[in-house]
Amino acid sequence: MRLNPCDEPYLTDPAGVWRRILDEPGGVHHDPDLGLWLISSHAHVRRALADPATFGNALTLAPIYDVCPEALQLIMQIDAPPTTAAADPPVHPRTRRALRVTFANTPDRVEQRYGPIVRRRVDELVARLVARQGEQVDLVREFSTELPLLVLLDLLGVPEQDIGRVRDWADGQIALIWGRPEPAEQVRLAASLLEFWRYCQRLVQARLDDGRYGDDYVSLALEYRDGDDERLTVTEVASIVFNLLVAGHETTAGLLAHALDQALSEPDRWRAMVEEPARIPAFLSETLRFAPAIDGWLRVTRRPVTLGEVTIPAGARCLLLIGAANRDPAVFAHPDRFDPGRPDAADHLSFGHGPHFCIGAALARLEAGIALARLTAAIPGLRLTPDHRRSYKPNVAFRAHRALPAVIDVEPPAGRAAAPDSTGAEVPAA
């Protein structure tokens, strides 16, 4: 079995490729072109995510191709220690504990700490869209990527004038690690990534030098550290910020874009949420299963492991096909059908599983839930342009839309009554 994640047909029809992979027996295959073991069945992906002793994280953030020497020289200057996605025990339990203490990660805590920030930012962006009544907009550029980045900058205490740079840096890291850039582009992206890391170091050091902490995440992390390198080092705080600015932004942006795509590509889905906002949480759960923002994730085997009848040797890089696992018919009835009413949607693996389960899952759900509630209330006639065709950025891990061109229409669809204004309503977690 071969997978070409940066080429057709995977870029436009990943589900078709997942179906062919799942139809082959075993759920584990070696791809000689990628040099990766492909793990596709729900049971095998779930086991790999839950077993860091066997499936390590050390190479999760390492490029999947041979980097040119000039780019590699720049990458080697990035001395960010592993703290989150690329960390293994004993480091990961310690840094994960710090994240649990300092970063709200349950629905109640997330609502209390972050809810007002999210609502303020959503209202700003929705008002900006409403002001463009009758015009065509790109919902990716003007909403789905903007919202999570603005929220994250508020949480971290990053100056708003830096939003453009942070967005470019985050996009560049994803393209460098999980894409397939040409050598000249590798050098540019590696230089950008080094600049990004130095920025995070300066951000943390400035807060440390000032000595006056606020309620932003950098301050909370430094207070948790309390000068004790056994808890966290200053460099580890910078590394956590470095990772949050990418993972906390790109994954939620992907969830929002996929949700808007799924809702607006079938107008009845959008109308249903306009008329009944209570449908939104179930719709988001099914979006997470059907169209995950991260549809592949990397691991490396720390010892030989047998999955089914296939033995993967130690030191092998594995691509966990989360998108395929979410379509496994052994777990999901009619897996290729988008069905917000399905009872098995919560079994998806889009936020991971086990010790690396996404720390920002509750925040992502909150942002997406509030965003859809505000949009359906304020722009009930929102619709994609008739000539829209799905197009994704070439990437082995992140499935990101290039654009979602849509027409702003604040009038309800013809023949439908406007839904009650739900902008002040609480949105339950999906």
C-alpha positions as CSV (number, residue, x, y, z in Angstrom):
1,M,0.0,0.0,0.0
2,R,1.3,3.4,-1.0
3,L,0.1,6.8,0.2
4,N,0.8,10.1,-1.5
5,P,-0.4,12.7,1.0
6,C,0.9,15.7,-1.0
7,D,-0.6,14.6,-4.3
8,E,-3.8,13.7,-6.0
9,P,-6.1,12.0,-5.3
10,Y,-5.3,12.2,-1.6
11,L,-5.5,16.0,-1.5
12,T,-9.0,16.1,-2.8
13,D,-10.4,12.7,-1.8
14,P,-8.6,11.4,1.3
15,A,-11.6,9.3,2.3
16,G,-11.4,7.3,-0.9
17,V,-7.7,6.4,-0.1
18,W,-8.6,5.6,3.5
19,R,-11.4,3.2,2.3
20,R,-8.9,1.3,0.1
21,I,-6.4,1.1,3.0
22,L,-9.1,-0.1,5.4
23,D,-10.4,-2.6,2.9
24,E,-7.0,-4.4,2.9
25,P,-6.6,-6.9,5.7
26,G,-4.5,-6.2,8.8
27,G,-4.7,-2.5,9.2
28,V,-0.9,-2.1,9.1
29,H,1.2,-1.6,5.9
30,H,4.6,-0.4,5.0
31,D,4.9,2.4,2.5
32,P,8.3,2.2,0.9
33,D,8.1,5.6,-0.8
34,L,7.4,7.5,2.4
35,G,9.5,5.1,4.5
36,L,6.7,4.9,7.0
37,W,4.5,2.2,8.5
38,L,0.8,3.1,7.9
39,I,-1.5,2.2,10.8
40,S,-5.1,2.6,9.9
41,S,-7.6,0.5,11.9
42,H,-9.3,2.2,14.8
43,A,-8.1,-0.5,17.3
44,H,-4.4,-0.2,16.2
45,V,-4.4,3.6,16.1
46,R,-6.0,3.8,19.5
47,R,-3.5,1.3,20.9
48,A,-0.5,3.2,19.4
49,L,-1.8,6.6,20.9
50,A,-2.2,5.0,24.3
51,D,1.2,3.2,24.5
52,P,4.1,5.7,24.6
53,A,6.4,3.0,25.9
54,T,6.1,1.3,22.5
55,F,5.2,4.2,20.2
56,G,7.5,7.0,21.2
57,N,7.1,10.7,20.4
58,A,10.8,11.7,19.9
59,L,10.5,12.1,16.1
60,T,6.9,13.5,16.0
61,L,8.2,16.9,15.1
62,A,11.0,15.7,12.8
63,P,10.5,16.3,9.0
64,I,9.3,13.2,7.1
65,Y,11.9,13.8,4.3
66,D,15.6,14.4,4.0
67,V,16.2,18.0,4.8
68,C,18.8,19.8,2.7
69,P,22.1,20.7,4.6
70,E,21.5,24.4,4.7
71,A,18.0,24.0,6.3
72,L,19.3,21.4,8.7
73,Q,22.0,23.7,9.9
74,L,19.3,26.3,10.8
75,I,17.0,23.7,12.4
76,M,19.9,22.4,14.6
77,Q,20.1,25.9,16.2
78,I,16.5,25.5,17.6
79,D,17.3,24.3,21.0
80,A,13.7,24.0,22.2
81,P,13.5,21.0,24.6
82,P,10.6,18.5,24.0
83,T,7.7,19.4,26.3
84,T,4.5,18.3,24.7
85,A,3.9,16.5,21.4
86,A,7.5,15.3,21.0
87,A,8.2,14.4,24.7
88,D,8.4,11.0,26.2
89,P,8.5,9.9,29.9
90,P,9.9,11.0,32.2
91,V,9.7,14.5,30.7
92,H,6.2,14.4,29.4
93,P,4.4,13.5,32.7
94,R,6.2,16.4,34.3
95,T,5.4,19.0,31.6
96,R,1.9,17.6,31.1
97,R,1.3,18.1,34.9
98,A,2.3,21.7,34.5
99,L,-0.1,22.2,31.6
100,R,-3.0,20.6,33.5
101,V,-2.4,23.1,36.4
102,T,-1.8,26.2,34.3
103,F,-4.0,25.7,31.2
104,A,-7.7,25.2,31.7
105,N,-8.7,21.9,30.1
106,T,-12.2,20.9,31.4
107,P,-15.4,22.4,30.0
108,D,-16.3,24.3,33.2
109,R,-12.8,25.7,33.7
110,V,-12.5,26.6,30.0
111,E,-15.9,28.4,30.1
112,Q,-15.0,30.3,33.2
113,R,-11.5,31.4,32.2
114,Y,-11.7,31.7,28.4
115,G,-15.4,32.1,27.6
116,P,-15.5,35.9,27.7
117,I,-12.4,36.2,25.6
118,V,-13.8,33.8,23.0
119,R,-17.2,35.6,22.8
120,R,-15.5,39.0,22.5
121,R,-13.3,37.8,19.6
122,V,-16.2,35.9,17.9
123,D,-18.4,39.0,18.1
124,E,-15.7,41.2,16.5
125,L,-15.2,38.9,13.6
126,V,-18.9,38.2,13.0
127,A,-19.6,42.0,13.1
128,R,-16.8,42.5,10.5
129,L,-18.5,39.9,8.3
130,V,-22.0,41.3,8.7
131,A,-20.7,44.7,7.6
132,R,-19.9,43.1,4.3
133,Q,-23.5,42.1,3.4
134,G,-23.8,40.9,-0.1
135,E,-20.0,40.6,-0.6
136,Q,-17.9,37.5,-1.2
137,V,-15.4,36.6,1.6
138,D,-12.9,33.9,2.3
139,L,-14.1,32.2,5.5
140,V,-10.7,30.6,6.0
141,R,-8.7,33.8,5.8
142,E,-11.3,36.1,7.5
143,F,-12.7,33.8,10.1
144,S,-11.5,30.3,10.8
145,T,-7.8,31.1,11.0
146,E,-8.3,34.5,12.6
147,L,-10.5,33.4,15.6
148,P,-8.3,30.8,17.3
149,L,-5.1,32.8,16.7
150,L,-6.7,36.0,18.3
151,V,-7.9,33.9,21.2
152,L,-4.6,32.3,21.7
153,L,-2.7,35.6,21.6
154,D,-5.1,36.9,24.3
155,L,-4.4,33.8,26.4
156,L,-0.7,34.0,26.0
157,G,-0.4,37.8,26.3
158,V,1.1,38.2,22.8
159,P,0.8,41.7,21.3
160,E,-1.9,41.8,18.7
161,Q,0.3,43.6,16.2
162,D,2.3,40.3,16.0
163,I,-0.7,38.3,14.7
164,G,0.5,38.3,11.1
165,R,4.0,37.1,12.0
166,V,2.8,34.4,14.4
167,R,0.4,33.1,11.7
168,D,3.1,32.9,9.1
169,W,5.5,31.2,11.5
170,A,2.9,28.6,12.5
171,D,2.0,27.9,8.9
172,G,5.7,27.6,8.0
173,Q,6.4,25.1,10.7
174,I,3.6,22.8,9.5
175,A,4.8,23.1,5.9
176,L,8.4,22.4,6.9
177,I,7.8,19.4,9.1
178,W,4.8,17.7,7.5
179,G,4.8,19.1,4.0
180,R,7.2,18.5,1.0
181,P,8.9,21.9,0.3
182,E,11.7,22.3,-2.2
183,P,15.3,22.9,-0.8
184,A,15.2,26.7,-1.3
185,E,11.8,26.8,0.5
186,Q,13.2,24.5,3.2
187,V,15.9,27.0,4.0
188,R,13.4,29.9,4.1
189,L,11.0,28.0,6.4
190,A,13.9,26.8,8.7
191,A,15.1,30.4,9.1
192,S,11.5,31.4,9.9
193,L,11.2,28.7,12.4
194,L,14.4,29.7,14.2
195,E,13.1,33.3,14.3
196,F,9.8,32.0,15.7
197,W,11.6,30.1,18.5
198,R,13.7,33.2,19.4
199,Y,10.5,35.2,19.6
200,C,9.0,32.8,22.1
201,Q,12.2,32.9,24.2
202,R,12.1,36.7,24.2
203,L,8.4,36.7,25.1
204,V,9.0,34.6,28.2
205,Q,12.2,36.3,29.2
206,A,10.5,39.8,29.0
207,R,7.8,38.6,31.4
208,L,10.5,37.1,33.7
209,D,12.5,40.3,33.7
210,D,9.5,42.5,34.4
211,G,8.7,40.3,37.4
212,R,5.0,41.4,37.4
213,Y,2.8,38.6,36.4
214,G,-0.7,38.9,35.1
215,D,-3.4,36.4,34.2
216,D,-1.9,35.4,30.8
217,Y,-0.6,31.9,30.3
218,V,3.1,32.9,30.3
219,S,2.6,34.5,33.7
220,L,0.8,31.5,35.0
221,A,3.5,29.1,33.8
222,L,6.2,31.2,35.4
223,E,4.3,31.4,38.6
224,Y,3.9,27.6,38.6
225,R,7.6,27.3,38.0
226,D,8.3,29.5,41.0
227,G,12.0,29.5,40.2
228,D,12.3,25.7,40.4
229,D,13.9,24.1,37.4
230,E,12.8,20.7,38.7
231,R,9.2,21.8,37.9
232,L,9.9,23.7,34.7
233,T,12.9,25.5,33.3
234,V,12.5,28.9,31.7
235,T,13.4,27.3,28.3
236,E,10.7,24.7,28.8
237,V,8.1,27.5,29.4
238,A,9.3,29.0,26.1
239,S,9.0,25.6,24.4
240,I,5.4,25.1,25.7
241,V,4.5,28.6,24.3
242,F,6.2,27.6,21.0
243,N,4.1,24.5,20.7
244,L,0.8,26.2,21.9
245,L,1.1,28.9,19.3
246,V,1.1,26.2,16.6
247,A,-1.0,23.4,17.9
248,G,-3.6,25.7,19.7
249,H,-4.1,27.7,16.5
250,E,-3.9,25.3,13.6
251,T,-6.1,22.5,15.0
252,T,-9.0,24.8,16.0
253,A,-8.7,26.7,12.7
254,G,-9.0,23.3,11.0
255,L,-12.0,22.3,13.0
256,L,-13.8,25.5,12.2
257,A,-13.0,25.4,8.5
258,H,-14.2,21.7,8.3
259,A,-17.3,22.5,10.2
260,L,-18.2,25.4,8.0
261,D,-17.5,23.4,4.9
262,Q,-19.7,20.5,6.0
263,A,-22.5,22.8,7.1
264,L,-22.5,25.0,4.1
265,S,-21.9,22.4,1.4
266,E,-25.3,20.9,2.3
267,P,-27.6,23.9,2.9
268,D,-30.1,21.9,4.9
269,R,-27.4,21.3,7.6
270,W,-26.9,25.0,7.9
271,R,-30.6,25.7,8.0
272,A,-31.1,23.1,10.7
273,M,-28.6,24.9,13.0
274,V,-30.1,28.3,12.2
275,E,-33.4,27.0,13.3
276,E,-32.2,24.8,16.2
277,P,-28.8,26.0,17.7
278,A,-29.0,23.1,20.1
279,R,-27.9,20.9,17.2
280,I,-24.5,22.5,17.1
281,P,-22.6,20.3,19.6
282,A,-23.6,17.0,17.9
283,F,-22.7,18.6,14.5
284,L,-19.3,19.4,15.8
285,S,-18.7,15.9,17.2
286,E,-19.5,14.4,13.8
287,T,-17.3,17.0,12.1
288,L,-14.4,15.9,14.3
289,R,-15.0,12.3,13.3
290,F,-15.7,12.8,9.6
291,A,-13.2,15.5,8.8
292,P,-10.4,15.8,11.4
293,A,-8.1,18.7,11.3
294,I,-5.2,16.3,11.9
295,D,-5.7,13.1,9.9
296,G,-2.3,11.6,10.4
297,W,0.2,11.7,13.3
298,L,3.7,10.4,13.6
299,R,5.2,8.0,16.1
300,V,8.4,5.9,16.3
301,T,8.6,2.4,17.7
302,R,10.8,2.1,20.7
303,R,10.8,-1.7,20.5
304,P,9.4,-4.3,18.1
305,V,5.6,-4.5,18.2
306,T,3.1,-6.8,16.6
307,L,-0.3,-5.5,15.5
308,G,-2.5,-8.2,14.3
309,E,-0.3,-10.4,12.2
310,V,2.3,-7.7,11.3
311,T,5.5,-7.0,13.3
312,I,6.9,-3.5,13.1
313,P,10.6,-3.4,14.0
314,A,12.1,-1.1,16.6
315,G,13.1,2.4,15.4
316,A,10.5,2.5,12.6
317,R,8.5,5.7,12.0
318,C,4.8,5.1,11.9
319,L,2.0,7.3,10.5
320,L,-1.2,6.9,12.5
321,L,-4.0,7.5,10.0
322,I,-6.5,9.1,12.3
323,G,-8.8,10.0,9.4
324,A,-8.9,6.3,8.4
325,A,-9.5,5.2,12.0
326,N,-12.4,7.5,12.2
327,R,-14.0,5.8,9.2
328,D,-13.3,2.2,10.4
329,P,-16.6,0.2,9.8
330,A,-15.6,-2.0,12.7
331,V,-16.4,0.9,15.0
332,F,-18.7,3.3,13.1
333,A,-21.9,2.4,11.3
334,H,-22.0,3.7,7.8
335,P,-18.7,5.5,8.3
336,D,-18.7,7.4,5.1
337,R,-22.0,9.1,5.9
338,F,-22.0,12.4,7.6
339,D,-24.6,12.0,10.3
340,P,-24.7,14.4,13.3
341,G,-27.3,12.1,15.0
342,R,-25.1,9.1,15.0
343,P,-24.6,7.5,18.5
344,D,-21.0,6.5,17.9
345,A,-19.5,9.9,16.9
346,A,-17.8,10.3,20.3
347,D,-15.5,7.3,19.6
348,H,-13.5,9.4,17.1
349,L,-9.7,9.8,17.7
350,S,-9.4,13.4,16.4
351,F,-8.1,14.7,19.8
352,G,-5.9,11.7,20.2
353,H,-6.1,9.2,23.0
354,G,-4.1,8.4,26.2
355,P,-1.4,10.5,27.8
356,H,-1.1,12.8,24.8
357,F,-4.9,13.5,24.5
358,C,-5.2,17.1,23.3
359,I,-5.0,19.5,26.3
360,G,-6.9,22.1,24.3
361,A,-9.9,19.9,23.3
362,A,-12.4,21.7,25.5
363,L,-11.2,25.1,24.3
364,A,-11.5,24.0,20.7
365,R,-15.0,22.8,21.2
366,L,-16.0,26.0,23.0
367,E,-14.6,28.2,20.2
368,A,-16.2,26.2,17.5
369,G,-19.5,26.1,19.3
370,I,-19.7,29.8,20.0
371,A,-18.5,30.6,16.5
372,L,-21.3,28.5,14.8
373,A,-23.9,29.8,17.2
374,R,-23.0,33.5,16.5
375,L,-22.7,32.9,12.7
376,T,-26.0,31.1,12.3
377,A,-27.8,33.8,14.3
378,A,-26.2,36.8,12.6
379,I,-25.8,35.5,9.0
380,P,-28.5,32.8,8.5
381,G,-28.2,33.2,4.7
382,L,-24.5,32.5,4.6
383,R,-23.6,30.2,1.6
384,L,-20.6,29.0,-0.3
385,T,-20.1,30.4,-3.8
386,P,-21.5,28.1,-6.5
387,D,-18.1,27.5,-8.1
388,H,-16.4,26.5,-4.8
389,R,-14.2,23.4,-5.1
390,R,-12.4,21.9,-2.1
391,S,-8.7,22.4,-2.1
392,Y,-6.2,21.5,0.7
393,K,-2.6,22.4,1.5
394,P,-0.3,19.4,0.8
395,N,0.5,17.9,4.2
396,V,0.9,14.5,5.8
397,A,-0.7,15.5,9.1
398,F,-2.8,18.7,8.9
399,R,-5.7,18.8,6.5
400,A,-6.1,22.6,6.0
401,H,-8.4,24.2,3.5
402,R,-6.8,26.7,1.2
403,A,-10.0,28.8,1.0
404,L,-13.8,28.7,1.7
405,P,-15.3,31.4,-0.6
406,A,-18.7,32.4,0.7
407,V,-21.4,35.1,0.2
408,I,-22.5,37.1,3.2
409,D,-26.3,37.2,3.5
410,V,-27.9,38.3,6.7
411,E,-31.4,37.4,5.5
412,P,-32.7,33.9,6.3
413,P,-32.8,31.4,3.4
414,A,-35.9,31.7,1.3
415,G,-38.9,30.0,2.7
416,R,-37.4,29.7,6.2
417,A,-38.1,31.8,9.3
418,A,-35.2,33.3,11.1
419,A,-34.1,31.5,14.2
420,P,-34.2,33.1,17.6
421,D,-31.1,35.1,18.3
422,S,-28.9,32.7,20.2
423,T,-25.9,35.0,20.6
424,G,-26.4,35.2,24.3
425,A,-27.0,31.5,24.9
426,E,-24.6,29.2,26.4
427,V,-23.2,26.6,24.0
428,P,-22.7,23.2,25.6
429,A,-19.5,21.3,24.9
430,A,-19.6,19.0,21.9
